[in-house]
Amino acid sequence: MSRRTAVAAALAALVLASGCLGFLSGPVTFSASQVTVQDSALESAGYEEVAVEEMQVNRTFEAAGQSKTVEITNWVAQYEKQVSVLGVERRAAVFGTFSSPEVSVLGQSFNPLNEYDDREIAELIQQQYGTISDLTAVSNTTMTVLGHSTTVTKFSGTANFDGQSIDVFVHVTKVNDGGDIVAAVGVYPQQLDGEEEHVVTLLQNLQHAS
């Protein structure tokens, strides 16, 4: 899996892996709204948009001899920044957002992203990304994202870029906004001075089309 799609695919796996929705009546389609980074913040932080796209997940649930397929439409936004790593220019700084809708069936609400804390999201990224290991929580910071006070957890880890091991930081947070759960993740080499501030800039300048 390429670094470009790693964050988005990892977060999408949260939806695919969840099996908590065991109801067979009610709506069969649920859609989230886009979450993107403001252009001015991207320019300031030096990131470029890679993709903003829908990601649909279909799940069939069975109970009492009946089955029902539920379609969930999520939105993924991916951004990258080319930086110098070990003397070579690489698109090694990555930022991604993922929005997943609240699913309501029979008066009960469920959102797969809501079942995971920051550590579990980071651990899932580690599994899906395939090149990050030894994730360790470094700090927790409270900031405002999409108008909500939230905790951003910073992890340290080791990534493999083109066969070379590089220490990285991973920032993870999520908020509930407009009926969607929004997760945001930033990954970058630890050697980049000031990159944490750029990630903070991106987090503080998210926009949700709710």
Salt bridges, closest charged atoms under 4 A:
GLU48 OE1 - ARG91 NH2 3.47
GLU80 OE2 - ARG4 NE 3.69
GLU80 OE1 - ARG91 NE 2.61
GLU123 OE2 - ARG119 NH1 3.96
ASP162 OD2 - ARG90 NE 2.94
ASP177 OD1 - HIS148 NE2 2.70
ASP177 OD2 - HIS208 ND1 2.56
ASP180 OD2 - HIS208 NE2 2.95
GLU195 OE1 - LYS81 NZ 2.99
GLU195 OE1 - HIS198 ND1 3.19
GLU196 OE1 - LYS154 NZ 2.83
